[in-house]
Amino acid sequence: MASLNNRNSAERLKRLHKQNVVRRLLRDVLAFVALIILGTSGFMLIEHWRFLDALFMTVITLTTVGYGEVVPLSDAGKIYAMFLIIAGASTVVYVLGDMVELFVSFNFESRRMKDQIAKLDGHYVVCGWGRTGQEVTDHFLVKKIPFVVVESDVLLARKAREAGLLVIEGDATSDETLMEARIKNAAGILCGLPDDAANTFIVLSAKELNSEIVIVSRAANPGSESKLRRAGAKMVISPYVIAGRRMATAVTQPLVTEFLDVIMHAPEYDLRIDQVSLSASSPLAGKMLKDANIKQEAGAMILAVNQNGKLVTNPLPDLVFRGGDELIALGTEDELKKLAALASAQSD
């Protein structure tokens, strides 16, 4: 919840900054318009010129182009023109200074984002910030997982930046763009584009640039799953297949659906499933599940164990933990933190 609040605060600050920029630009434009209206009205009243002549004289006076007077000015007109020149020059200096400040501020934000991306290590690359990508980044923000978004759509990239995310505006199928996202230092890449062919290109490029990277891809067409796996994707997810299964479960087994919603989407219950790595030096290594007293020590429940690439679900009490095991556990955030500490602790 704290992460969501921080994100909301960042979004509010971004919106306020954007609104401030718009207000300043609008104020600068209105200042010029007000000067033109004031100058035109003044020449019409003092010199009794027609509107077009007064407007022309105002414009050439404010811009100091030096075309000369429409007709010779009276003494009162000359005095008025001098005040108009001073007011116009002052306004121009102020507006130019404001524009330079906004330009420098924009470049500073752009440079700051590039510097932050250049420091990323062990992060995740999210390709595409559509509905799928937005769900991914929301989860990463809650879990405080570092990531960078690669988005080719100008509007979506701008919205992602306004939301306070690290964004690279470019084509994710390009090696140069992936290199800019520090693909060689990334822990994983998520291909969430709606085009299966584009996702396949990303998978091939990512695997070539970083052979150790974990790749998860979306597949709009179920027939593309095997191709994406052959290209190097560790996991391929089809939203339509998942949605269909979820709808069927919601009808036939509503309590199961409600339980999954509580675990995955209800932060007020503070219950989640997490993956914990077991180090070889942990006091749990070499012990049976029934002797490890994980429930008593941490409070979390072990749902499955991945040993040597084989996933053991609902492990038996006599299962022996080994260094390098991946534990799939259910518990609150505090319980999962205690389990993680226990799994990485040094054995006496």
N, C-alpha and C positions, 0 to 999 in steps of 0.2 A: 504493500500500500504506500509505503514511503517513496518507493521508486516512481509510482504513478503520480504521486503528489509533486515530486521533483520534476517529472516530465511536464505535468500540467503547468507548473510555474514557469518552466522554460518556454513552453508554447505561448503563455500569456506575455512573457517578456518579448518574444519574437513578434507577436501581433502588435504589441505596443510600439516596438521599434518601427515596424512597417507603417503603422498609422502615423507615427511621428514624421517619417520621411514624406509620406503623402501630404500631410498637413504643411510641412515646410515648403514643398514644391508648389502646392496650391497657394500658399501665402506669397511666394515670390511672383507667381503669375499674376495674382490679384494686385500686387504692388505696381507692376508695370501697367496693368489695365487701368488702375485708379489714376496713375500719372497721366496716361493718355487722355482719359476722360476729363481730368482737371485741366490739362493744358489746352485741349480743344475748347472746352467751355470758356476758359479765360480769354483766349484770343477772340472768340465769338462775341464776348461781352465788351472787351476793351477796344478791339479794332473793328467790330461790327462786320467781320468776315462771314462768308457762308461756311457751312459745316465742312465741306471738302477742303477748302483752303486752310481752315483752322486746324483740321486733322493733319494735313500735309505738313504744315509749319511745326506742329507739335512733334511729329515723328522725326523730321530732320533735325529738330532742336535736341531731342532726347538722344538720338543716335549720333549726333555731331558729324553728319556727313558733309556739311558745308555747301549745300546747294544754293544758299542765299535766301533772302526773304521773298515771300510771295509778292508783296508790295511793301514800300518803305514803312517801317514801324514808327508809331508815335513814341514820345518819351515814355509814356505809361506802358506801352507795349514792350519797349526795350527793357525797362526795369522788370517787367513780368517775365520776359524771356530769360533774363539773367537768373532770376530765382528758379525758373523751370530747369535751366541747365544745371545749376547747383544741385537741385533736388534729384534730377535725373542721374547725374554722375554719382551722387551718394548712393542712390538705389542700385545702380549697376555694380558699384564696388561691393555693396552688401550682398547682392544676389550672387555675384561671382564667387565671393568668399564662401557663401552657403553651399554653392554647387561643388566647390573644391572639397569642402569638408565632407559632404555626402559621398563624393567619389573616393576620397581617401578612406572613409569608414567602410565603404563597400569592398575596396581592395584589401583592407585589413582583415575583414571577415573571411574573404576568400583565401588569403594567405594563411590565416589561422587554421582554417579547415584543412588545407593541404598539409600543414605542419603536423596536425593531429593524425591525419591518415598515414603520414610518413613514419610515425612512431608506433603504428599498430603492429602487434606480434601475437600469434596464437588467437587471432580473431576469426570472424566468419564473414564471408562475402555473400550478400543477399542480392541476387540478380533479378531485378524487376520489383517495383514497389506498387504493384496492383493490389487487389484485395488479398491475394495469398501472401504477398510480400509484407503487407501491412500487419497481418496477423502474426507473421514471424517476428517482425521487429518489435511489436508490442510485447511478445513473450520474452524476447531478449532483454528489453528494457526492465521488465519485472525481475528477471533473473540476473541482471547486471552483467550481461555477456557482451563483450566488445564486438562491434560489427561495423561494416561499411556497406552502404547501398549503392548499387550500380543501376542507373535508370536512364534510358534514352529519351523518354518523353519529357519535354521541357516543363510542362505544367506539373507533372507528378514529381519531377526532380525539385522544382521550386517549393512544392508543398512539403516535401520531405525535409528540405533545408529549413523551412519555416517551423517545422516541428522539432528542430534542434538536432537532427540526425546528420551523421557524416555521409556525404553524398558525392558520388562521381557521376557527372552527366556524360554518358557515352554508351557505345554499343558493347554489351557484355560478351558478344561473340568475338570481339577483337582482342588479340593477345596484348596489344598496347594498353587497352583499358584494364585488363586483368592485372597486368604488371603494375599499373598505377594503383590498383586496389591492394597491392602487396600480396599477390596470390602465393608467392613462394614462402611467405611467412604465415600464411593463414592455416588455421586448423581445419576449416571446412568451408564449403561453398554450397549455397542453396539456389537451385535453378528454378525460378518461379514464373518464367515467361509462359504465355498462353500458347506459344508455337513450339511444338515438339521438336521440329527440325532445328530451331534456334537453341533449344535446351541441349540437344545432342552435340551441336558445335561447341557450346560452352563446356560440356562434360569432357569432350576430346581435348580442348585447349587446356583446361584446368589440369587434367591428368598428365598432360605432356609437360606443363610448367612446374607441377608439383606432384610427384608420383605418390607421396604419402598423404595427400589431402583427402578428407572424407567428403564425398559428394552425395548430395540428396537432390533429386530432381522431381519436378511435377510432370505428369503425363496426362495430357488431355484425351488422348486416344489410348485405350488399353493395349492396342497392338504395338504401341511404341515402347512398352515397358522392357521387353527383351532387348531391343536395340540400345536403349539407354544403359541397361546393365552391361551389355557387351562393350559399350563405349567407356565404361569405368564408373558408373554410378553405383554406390553401395546400396542405396535404397531408392526406389521409385514409388511415388505416391500418386494415385489417380483420385482426384477429388470426387468424381462422379461415382466411382465404386464405393468410396468411403461414405459418401452421402446416402447412397442407396442402402448400404448395410445398416447405417445408423437409423434411417427411417424405419427399416424393417424391425430392428431391435426395439425402437421406441414403441412400436405397436404390440409386438409379441412379448417383450420383456421390459416394461416401462421402469421397473425398479433398478434394473441394471443401467439403463440410460441415465436415470436420476443420480445414481451413485457415481458414474463417470463424470457427470456434470459437476458434482460436488468436488471431485478430485481435481479436475482440470480447469474449471471455469468459475469457481466460487471462492474468492480469496477470503471471504468472511469466515469460512470454516478452517482456513489455514492448514489444509490437508493436501498433500501432493505426492506424486511419485517421482523419485529421482534415481540417478545412476551414480554409484560410488565405486571408485577404484581401490582395490585392496593391495597395499604394499607388502613386499616380502618380509619387511621388518615389523609388521603389525603383530600385536599379540593375538590377533584372530587367526593368523596364518598357522596352519597345522592343526587347528582345532576343529572338532565336529560342530555342526550347527547347534546341537542340543547342549553342548558344553560352553559355547561362546557367550551365552547370557546376553545376547544383543538386546532383547526386549527389556531386560532389567537394567542394562547399562545405558542404552541410548533411548529406548522407547519405540524405535522404529520396527517395522515388520518386514522381513525378507520375503519378497514375492518370487524372485528368480535369481539365478546365478549363472553368469556366462563364464564357462571354464574352457579354455583352449578353443574358443570359437563355437562351442556347443552351449546352447541356452537350456539350462535346467530349470523348468518352471515348477513351482510348488515343491521346493527341494525337501528331501527327507531329512529327519533329524540326524542321521549318521553321515550326511554329506560333509566332507572335509574341505575346509577353505585352503586355498593356495595363493601365494603371491601372484599378482597379475589378474586375479579374478575381478569381474565386474558385478557388483551387487545391485540388484533392482529392489528398491525399498519403498515402503509406504509409511508416511508419518508427517508430523508437522515440520515447519521449517527448523525449529530448535532441535527436534529429534533427529532430523536428517543431518544437521550440522554436527551433532554429537557422534553420529555414526561415521561421518566423514573424518572427524578427528580420531576416532578409534581405529578406523581403517588405515590411517596414515601415520599412526603413532609408532614410536620405537619400542620394541619389546625389551623388557628388562632382562 
